[in-house]
Amino acid sequence: MLGLSVAHELPQLSVVGCDISPAALMLFSENAAALGLLGRVSAVRGSFLDWLGREAAGRIEYIISNPPYVRPDVYATLAPEIIRYEPRTALLSPTPDGLGAYRSIADALRLMHAVRLVGLEIGYDQAEVVHLMRESRPDLIWRVHNDYSGHPRIVIGEADG
């Protein structure tokens, strides 16, 4: 999970890793133990949107997410090794346009006034996610970053200063 990398690099942070997969959470916990991070990280089953309450929303400063964004009509065209090793639920968007998870994140961001940084992986054809995020949190500076092939792949929103 991305959260372990963040916790490893930034020892001043506490990290909550969320996933709907029990197997992914088990691996998260095993890796956290191996990295010596058990005192600063915790694992929660479910989407962070499920875990998020109004009290927690006011304390969260960073969100790093690789939400499910593959459109159902594209799923069968993914590379065989991706389909073989990645759980379908980790890949498949909850909506036909591939943007359902991002809409949910944008809605949650409206409650999260302490957020200073948001990092989201997107599909190569989903750069419009930046507009959803900008509408939700116009106070953050939003940018789209390309992968090594020149395709949009990451949306970053960060506080100025």
C-alpha positions in Angstrom: 0.0 0.0 0.0 1.1 3.5 -0.7 0.6 4.5 2.9 3.6 2.4 4.1 5.9 4.2 1.7 4.7 7.5 3.0 5.0 6.4 6.6 8.5 5.1 6.0 9.7 8.3 4.3 7.9 10.7 6.7 8.4 9.5 10.3 6.4 12.4 11.8 3.2 11.1 10.2 0.6 8.6 11.4 -0.9 6.7 8.6 -4.3 4.9 8.2 -4.3 2.4 5.3 -7.8 1.5 4.1 -8.7 -1.3 1.8 -11.8 -3.4 1.2 -9.7 -6.6 0.8 -8.8 -8.6 3.9 -5.9 -10.1 2.1 -4.5 -6.6 1.2 -4.9 -5.5 4.8 -3.0 -8.6 6.0 -0.2 -7.9 3.6 -0.3 -4.2 4.8 0.1 -5.3 8.4 2.9 -7.8 7.6 4.8 -5.2 5.6 4.3 -2.6 8.4 5.8 -5.0 10.9 8.7 -5.7 8.6 9.4 -2.0 8.2 9.0 -1.3 11.9 6.0 0.9 11.4 3.4 -0.8 13.6 3.3 2.1 16.1 2.5 4.7 13.5 0.2 2.9 11.0 -3.1 1.2 11.3 -5.2 -0.7 8.8 -9.0 -0.2 8.4 -11.2 -2.5 6.3 -13.3 -0.5 3.9 -12.9 2.6 1.8 -11.4 5.6 3.6 -14.7 7.2 2.7 -16.5 4.6 4.9 -14.0 5.2 7.8 -14.2 8.9 7.5 -16.3 10.6 10.0 -16.7 14.3 10.6 -14.2 14.3 13.5 -11.6 12.4 11.5 -12.3 14.6 8.4 -11.0 17.7 10.3 -7.7 16.0 11.1 -6.7 14.4 7.9 -3.9 16.3 6.1 -2.8 14.0 3.3 -4.7 11.6 1.0 -2.8 9.3 -1.3 -5.1 7.0 -3.2 -5.2 4.6 -6.1 -8.9 4.1 -6.4 -10.6 1.7 -8.7 -10.9 3.6 -12.0 -11.0 1.0 -14.9 -14.2 1.3 -16.8 -16.1 -1.9 -17.1 -16.0 -1.8 -20.9 -12.1 -1.7 -20.8 -11.5 -4.3 -18.1 -11.2 -7.2 -20.5 -8.6 -5.4 -22.5 -6.1 -5.1 -19.6 -2.9 -6.9 -19.8 -3.3 -10.6 -18.7 -0.8 -10.2 -15.8 -2.8 -7.3 -14.4 -6.1 -9.3 -14.5 -4.3 -12.3 -13.0 -2.7 -10.6 -10.0 -4.8 -7.6 -9.2 -8.2 -8.2 -7.6 -11.1 -7.1 -9.8 -12.4 -4.9 -7.0 -9.1 -3.0 -6.8 -9.4 -2.1 -10.5 -13.0 -1.9 -11.6 -14.7 1.5 -11.2 -18.1 1.6 -9.5 -19.5 3.5 -12.4 -19.4 3.0 -16.2 -17.5 6.2 -16.9 -14.6 5.2 -14.5 -15.0 8.3 -12.4 -17.3 7.1 -9.6 -14.6 6.8 -7.0 -13.3 10.2 -7.8 -16.7 11.8 -7.4 -16.9 10.2 -3.9 -13.4 11.5 -3.1 -14.3 15.0 -4.3 -17.5 14.9 -2.1 -15.4 13.9 0.9 -12.8 16.6 0.3 -15.5 19.2 0.9 -15.5 18.1 4.6 -11.7 17.8 4.9 -10.5 21.3 5.6 -7.2 20.3 7.0 -6.1 18.5 3.9 -2.8 19.9 2.6 -2.0 17.3 -0.1 -4.0 14.9 -2.3 -2.4 12.5 -4.7 -4.6 10.3 -6.9 -3.7 7.8 -9.6 -5.9 8.1 -12.7 -6.4 6.2 -15.9 -4.4 7.5 -18.9 -7.7 9.0 -20.3 -9.0 10.5 -17.1 -7.3 13.9 -16.8 -10.7 15.5 -16.3 -10.5 14.2 -12.7 -8.6 17.4 -12.0 -11.7 19.4 -12.8 -13.8 17.4 -10.3 -11.2 18.0 -7.6 -10.8 21.6 -8.4 -14.6 22.1 -8.0 -14.5 20.4 -4.7 -11.4 22.1 -3.2 -10.6 25.3 -5.2 -8.3 26.4 -2.4 -5.8 23.7 -3.4 -3.4 24.0 -6.4 -4.3 21.1 -8.7 -2.0 19.6 -11.4 -2.0 16.6 -13.7 1.4 14.7 -14.0 2.2 12.4 -16.9 3.8 9.0 -16.7 7.0 8.1 -18.6 5.0 7.5 -21.7 3.5 11.0 -21.6 0.0 9.9 -20.5 -1.8 11.7 -17.7 -1.4 9.4 -14.6 -1.4 11.4 -11.4 -3.5 14.2 -10.1 -2.0 16.2 -7.3 -3.7 18.9 -5.2 -1.6 20.8 -2.6 -2.0 23.7 -0.3 0.0 26.9 -1.3 2.7 27.3 1.2 
